[in-house]
Amino acid sequence: MGNLFSSILLILLISFFFSFTTSKTQNFLQRGSSLSVEDDSDYITSPDKSFTCGFYEIGENAYWFSIWFTNSKERTVVWMANRNRPVNGRGSRISLQRDGTMMLRDADGSTVWETNTTSTDVDRAELLDTGNLVLKDPRGKIQWQCFDFPTDTLLPNQIFITSTKLISIIHLR
């Protein structure tokens, strides 16, 4: 009886540990899901944990939806969606809509940023080990990628051609 109880307790503890550690950090965002600015542990992380994607605080009650180096001391931002219009710290969220569009909405419900992917078959947003946030269809084909909208931090494997425009990231911290 003691061994059975110990085994059940061990299984419960292991289950609790894995559900706790995987409950917020994820490698992708499924269609119909969202991340909230209010939950500061709600992120998309690359499989190798080099990059994190989520809401990055830039000032009092002001956030960018960004990608940054996970382990850098300064949390160096490598890409952002809403550089010119930070969102509110309460009620804002990024969602992968049912129509395949990734949409950032401010607390008042206004759309701050979105991808142009409504006519595609997007089923998930995924952060790759390269730091590239991609929207993929069910077959794994990339329908949209943040690497097509580079900032002033270029990453290895990021293609940069003459017609590509860099978007400067203003560091306010």
ABEGO torsion letter per residue (X at the ends): XAAAAAAAAAAAAAAAAAAAAAAABBABBBBGBBBBAABAABBBBBAAGABBBEBBBAEBGBBBBBBBBAABAAGBBABBABAABBBBABGBBBBBBAAGBBBBBBAAGBBABBBBAAABABABBBBBAAGBBBBBBAAGBBABBAAABBBABBBBGBBBBAABBBBBBBBAX
